[in-house]
């Protein structure tokens, strides 16, 4: 058992039997699950506001996307610069599907992990377009980017009261659930959802200031054609 596992086990052992009985997968509290679910659902809807940036089959310059593409700041700049022509709609939609999958998993009382997110998208073809998700992955996208984003946004809401949604608007629903010392253990959520689940661990998990402030360069439009779906 490594340090994180031991630390989480120690924290859980300090809970009352009633508090332990309410934990999802032995560590996620009801209030944390509720907040993560709210974040994933609300963030998924936010991508509707950035869809206007794209025309079918045509890339949009990265500089135009930065500041307008919903939650783009949680994807490392090096990934976004892989295609010098810019970003395609399929990349945008594939990233958005990850948030929807996280919401769906939490809604079924399942811990979201990279493997489960991908499985959710693959299996439920009536809800997601797998070709777009595959395009997102092929261009360097990862389910972990959305997972880290949902956890960080939720932490920001808990600590600061607002980050895309306001805690006060849902306070009565959240606080109707039993309180637990695990409610604020967001570092444990990162570990359990990503590292403990075999995901790709990022030293920096966003938001990336260099993406938010990016203003530079276009690419060579003569590169080989990509197909947006």
Secondary structure, 3 states (H helix, E strand, C coil): CCHHHHHHHHHHHCCCHHHHHCCECCCECHHHHHHHHHHHHHHHHHHHHCHHHCECCECECHHHHCCCCCCHHHCCHHHHCCCCCCECHHHHHHHHHHHHHHHHHHHCCCCCCHHHHHHHHHHCCCCCCHHHHHHHHHCCCCHHHHHHHHHHHHHHHHHHCECCCEHHHHHHHHHCCCCCHHHHCHHHHHHHHHHCCCCCCCCCCCCCHHHHCCCCCCCCCCCCCCCCC
